[in-house]
């Protein structure tokens, strides 16, 4: 789970650099092979990976640029964008395991030096929800499987180990886009039959209390007639509980959306995010077009 979360959290912001280096290695391979087939394979691979990266960046660019910012108090259910100050929920605390400082979210990686290489030792990522407050209200954000972009990165080297840490800090501006759902409140999805069965099972487990409440003839057993009275009492209790839930304020939560839509969290302004994804989409488009041009010119060059 931790490794999967680590990859999910950083896969986009660092994948662009990794793809650039990977494409260079592919071209070097074609140069080493120095054959028409080798160049065709290398240029085709560069074109395919660049096309994937161009599409991924373009999708995020259009999503961030085209989605209007919602106010939290009036945010609709569904896919939304919010901007506000990062806040810890009341009573919640989260401390980074590397620096020991309080934060909203952290990701870390520990490596050990082996000759001239750094070998992976351990990594981790937090999954605690945190709040975003835009002045109109507060919404909880569940960072599970989010693509998180942060400017807070610390690297320390000591005793043959290298420790890298990324964090989001309370009080800074947080941008988030994902699926908004309200848990509890008028929109609560409740199952009366399931809750009734659970309550009756709890009553059965405490036989002494059950007899004290519903054994009217004091014969030490619950008759069918008495059991019906118990079921009616349990049904009324479940109804009251459900009414209390629906009358209470619901919990606003932003989480990973379905159907593969981007789930982004960043401590950057919207304009910076739009510029970031647009520039990377242009860069990968240029590489893709260059590789296609190379394929078309290849017969003349060899």
QUICORTA-V417294 format. One record per residue. N is the residue number from 0. RES is the residue in three letters. SS is DSSP state (@ for helix, = for strand, . for the rest). D_CENTER is the distance of its C-alpha to the mean C-alpha in Angstrom with 1 decimal. Layout:
# QUICORTA-V417294
n = (N | N)
res = (RES | RES)
ss = (SS | SS)
d_center = (D_CENTER | D_CENTER)
This chain:
# QUICORTA-V417294
n = (0 | 1 | 2 | 3 | 4 | 5 | 6 | 7 | 8 | 9 | 10 | 11 | 12 | 13 | 14 | 15 | 16 | 17 | 18 | 19 | 20 | 21 | 22 | 23 | 24 | 25 | 26 | 27 | 28 | 29 | 30 | 31 | 32 | 33 | 34 | 35 | 36 | 37 | 38 | 39 | 40 | 41 | 42 | 43 | 44 | 45 | 46 | 47 | 48 | 49 | 50 | 51 | 52 | 53 | 54 | 55 | 56 | 57 | 58 | 59 | 60 | 61 | 62 | 63 | 64 | 65 | 66 | 67 | 68 | 69 | 70 | 71 | 72 | 73 | 74 | 75 | 76 | 77 | 78 | 79 | 80 | 81 | 82 | 83 | 84 | 85 | 86 | 87 | 88 | 89 | 90 | 91 | 92 | 93 | 94 | 95 | 96 | 97 | 98 | 99 | 100 | 101 | 102 | 103 | 104 | 105 | 106 | 107 | 108 | 109 | 110 | 111 | 112 | 113 | 114 | 115 | 116 | 117 | 118 | 119 | 120 | 121 | 122 | 123 | 124 | 125 | 126 | 127 | 128 | 129 | 130 | 131 | 132 | 133 | 134 | 135 | 136 | 137 | 138 | 139 | 140 | 141 | 142 | 143 | 144 | 145 | 146 | 147 | 148 | 149 | 150 | 151 | 152 | 153 | 154 | 155 | 156 | 157 | 158 | 159 | 160 | 161 | 162 | 163 | 164 | 165 | 166 | 167 | 168 | 169 | 170 | 171 | 172 | 173 | 174 | 175 | 176 | 177 | 178 | 179 | 180 | 181 | 182 | 183 | 184 | 185 | 186 | 187 | 188 | 189 | 190 | 191 | 192 | 193 | 194 | 195 | 196 | 197 | 198 | 199 | 200 | 201 | 202 | 203 | 204 | 205 | 206 | 207 | 208 | 209 | 210 | 211 | 212 | 213 | 214 | 215 | 216 | 217 | 218 | 219 | 220 | 221 | 222 | 223 | 224 | 225 | 226 | 227 | 228 | 229 | 230 | 231 | 232 | 233 | 234 | 235 | 236 | 237 | 238 | 239 | 240 | 241 | 242 | 243 | 244 | 245 | 246 | 247 | 248 | 249 | 250 | 251 | 252 | 253 | 254 | 255 | 256 | 257 | 258 | 259 | 260 | 261 | 262 | 263 | 264 | 265 | 266 | 267 | 268 | 269 | 270 | 271 | 272 | 273 | 274 | 275 | 276 | 277 | 278 | 279 | 280 | 281 | 282 | 283 | 284 | 285 | 286 | 287 | 288 | 289 | 290 | 291 | 292 | 293 | 294 | 295 | 296 | 297 | 298 | 299 | 300 | 301)
res = (UNK | UNK | UNK | UNK | UNK | UNK | UNK | UNK | UNK | UNK | UNK | UNK | UNK | UNK | UNK | UNK | UNK | UNK | UNK | UNK | UNK | UNK | UNK | UNK | UNK | UNK | UNK | UNK | UNK | UNK | UNK | UNK | UNK | UNK | UNK | UNK | UNK | UNK | UNK | UNK | UNK | UNK | UNK | UNK | UNK | UNK | UNK | UNK | UNK | UNK | UNK | UNK | UNK | UNK | UNK | UNK | UNK | UNK | UNK | UNK | UNK | UNK | UNK | UNK | UNK | UNK | UNK | UNK | UNK | UNK | UNK | UNK | UNK | UNK | UNK | UNK | UNK | UNK | UNK | UNK | UNK | UNK | UNK | UNK | UNK | UNK | UNK | UNK | UNK | UNK | UNK | UNK | UNK | UNK | UNK | UNK | UNK | UNK | UNK | UNK | UNK | UNK | UNK | UNK | UNK | UNK | UNK | UNK | UNK | UNK | UNK | UNK | UNK | UNK | UNK | UNK | UNK | UNK | UNK | UNK | UNK | UNK | UNK | UNK | UNK | UNK | UNK | UNK | UNK | UNK | UNK | UNK | UNK | UNK | UNK | UNK | UNK | UNK | UNK | UNK | UNK | UNK | UNK | UNK | UNK | UNK | UNK | UNK | UNK | UNK | UNK | UNK | UNK | UNK | UNK | UNK | UNK | UNK | UNK | UNK | UNK | UNK | UNK | UNK | UNK | UNK | UNK | UNK | UNK | UNK | UNK | UNK | UNK | UNK | UNK | UNK | UNK | UNK | UNK | UNK | UNK | UNK | UNK | UNK | UNK | UNK | UNK | UNK | UNK | UNK | UNK | UNK | UNK | UNK | UNK | UNK | UNK | UNK | UNK | UNK | UNK | UNK | UNK | UNK | UNK | UNK | UNK | UNK | UNK | UNK | UNK | UNK | UNK | UNK | UNK | UNK | UNK | UNK | UNK | UNK | UNK | UNK | UNK | UNK | UNK | UNK | UNK | UNK | UNK | UNK | UNK | UNK | UNK | UNK | UNK | UNK | UNK | UNK | UNK | UNK | UNK | UNK | UNK | UNK | UNK | UNK | UNK | UNK | UNK | UNK | UNK | UNK | UNK | UNK | UNK | UNK | UNK | UNK | UNK | UNK | UNK | UNK | UNK | UNK | UNK | UNK | UNK | UNK | UNK | UNK | UNK | UNK | UNK | UNK | UNK | UNK | UNK | UNK | UNK | UNK | UNK | UNK | UNK | UNK | UNK | UNK | UNK | UNK | UNK | UNK | UNK | UNK | UNK | UNK | UNK | UNK | UNK | UNK | UNK | UNK | UNK | UNK)
ss = (. | @ | @ | @ | @ | @ | @ | @ | @ | @ | @ | @ | @ | @ | @ | @ | @ | @ | @ | @ | @ | @ | @ | @ | @ | @ | @ | @ | @ | @ | @ | @ | @ | . | . | @ | @ | @ | @ | @ | @ | @ | @ | @ | @ | @ | @ | @ | @ | @ | @ | @ | @ | @ | @ | @ | @ | @ | @ | @ | @ | @ | @ | @ | @ | @ | . | . | = | . | . | @ | @ | @ | . | . | . | = | = | = | = | = | = | = | = | = | = | . | . | . | . | . | . | . | = | . | . | . | . | . | . | = | . | . | = | = | = | = | = | = | = | = | = | = | . | . | = | = | = | = | = | = | = | = | = | . | . | . | . | = | = | = | = | . | . | . | . | = | = | = | = | . | . | . | . | . | = | = | = | . | . | = | = | = | = | = | = | = | . | . | = | = | = | = | = | = | = | = | . | . | . | . | = | = | = | = | = | = | = | = | = | = | = | . | @ | @ | @ | . | . | . | . | @ | @ | @ | @ | @ | @ | @ | @ | @ | @ | @ | @ | @ | @ | . | @ | @ | @ | @ | @ | @ | @ | @ | . | . | . | . | . | . | . | . | . | @ | @ | @ | @ | @ | @ | @ | @ | @ | @ | @ | @ | @ | @ | @ | @ | @ | @ | @ | @ | @ | @ | @ | @ | . | . | . | = | = | = | = | = | . | . | . | . | . | . | . | . | = | = | = | . | . | . | @ | @ | @ | @ | @ | @ | @ | @ | @ | @ | @ | @ | @ | @ | @ | @ | @ | @ | @ | @ | @ | @ | @ | @ | @ | @ | @ | @ | @ | @ | @ | @ | .)
d_center = (12.8 | 12.7 | 13.8 | 11.3 | 8.4 | 10.7 | 11.2 | 7.8 | 7.3 | 10.8 | 11.9 | 12.6 | 14.2 | 16.4 | 17.0 | 19.4 | 21.5 | 21.5 | 22.6 | 25.3 | 26.6 | 26.4 | 28.4 | 31.0 | 31.5 | 31.9 | 34.6 | 36.3 | 36.5 | 38.2 | 40.5 | 41.4 | 42.2 | 44.1 | 44.8 | 44.2 | 42.0 | 40.0 | 39.4 | 38.5 | 35.9 | 34.4 | 34.4 | 32.9 | 30.0 | 29.4 | 29.5 | 27.1 | 24.4 | 25.0 | 24.8 | 21.3 | 20.2 | 22.0 | 20.5 | 16.8 | 17.7 | 19.9 | 17.3 | 14.9 | 18.1 | 19.4 | 16.2 | 16.1 | 19.9 | 20.6 | 18.2 | 20.1 | 18.9 | 19.1 | 20.7 | 18.8 | 22.0 | 22.7 | 19.3 | 19.6 | 17.6 | 15.5 | 13.8 | 14.3 | 14.1 | 14.7 | 16.2 | 17.5 | 18.0 | 15.6 | 17.1 | 17.0 | 17.7 | 21.4 | 22.3 | 19.0 | 19.2 | 17.0 | 18.9 | 18.1 | 20.0 | 21.5 | 22.8 | 23.0 | 21.9 | 20.0 | 16.5 | 13.4 | 11.1 | 12.6 | 12.6 | 16.1 | 18.4 | 22.0 | 24.7 | 28.4 | 31.2 | 33.3 | 36.2 | 34.7 | 31.2 | 28.1 | 26.9 | 23.5 | 23.9 | 20.6 | 17.0 | 14.3 | 11.0 | 10.5 | 8.4 | 10.6 | 10.0 | 11.8 | 13.8 | 14.6 | 18.3 | 20.0 | 23.4 | 23.6 | 21.3 | 18.1 | 14.7 | 12.2 | 8.5 | 6.3 | 3.8 | 3.5 | 3.2 | 2.4 | 6.2 | 7.7 | 11.4 | 13.8 | 17.6 | 18.0 | 18.9 | 21.7 | 23.7 | 26.5 | 29.1 | 31.5 | 33.5 | 32.4 | 28.7 | 26.1 | 23.1 | 20.3 | 17.8 | 15.1 | 14.4 | 13.6 | 16.8 | 17.8 | 19.9 | 18.7 | 17.6 | 13.9 | 12.9 | 10.0 | 10.0 | 8.6 | 10.5 | 12.7 | 14.3 | 17.1 | 17.6 | 21.3 | 23.9 | 25.8 | 23.0 | 22.7 | 23.1 | 25.8 | 27.8 | 31.2 | 32.7 | 30.0 | 30.2 | 34.0 | 34.2 | 32.1 | 34.3 | 37.5 | 36.4 | 36.0 | 39.4 | 41.0 | 39.7 | 41.6 | 45.0 | 47.0 | 45.1 | 45.2 | 49.0 | 49.6 | 47.9 | 49.1 | 52.1 | 54.7 | 57.7 | 56.8 | 57.4 | 54.4 | 52.6 | 50.4 | 52.3 | 50.9 | 52.0 | 50.4 | 47.2 | 47.0 | 47.4 | 44.5 | 42.3 | 43.2 | 42.4 | 39.0 | 38.3 | 39.3 | 37.0 | 34.0 | 34.9 | 35.1 | 31.8 | 30.1 | 31.9 | 30.8 | 27.1 | 27.6 | 29.6 | 27.1 | 24.4 | 21.1 | 17.8 | 15.7 | 11.9 | 9.2 | 6.5 | 5.5 | 9.0 | 11.6 | 13.9 | 11.8 | 11.4 | 9.5 | 6.2 | 7.4 | 7.9 | 11.4 | 14.5 | 16.7 | 18.8 | 18.4 | 21.6 | 20.4 | 17.3 | 19.6 | 22.1 | 19.8 | 18.6 | 22.2 | 23.9 | 21.9 | 22.5 | 26.2 | 26.4 | 25.2 | 27.4 | 30.3 | 29.8 | 29.7 | 32.8 | 34.5 | 34.0 | 35.3 | 38.3 | 38.9 | 39.1 | 41.6 | 43.7 | 43.6 | 46.9 | 48.7 | 47.4 | 48.3)
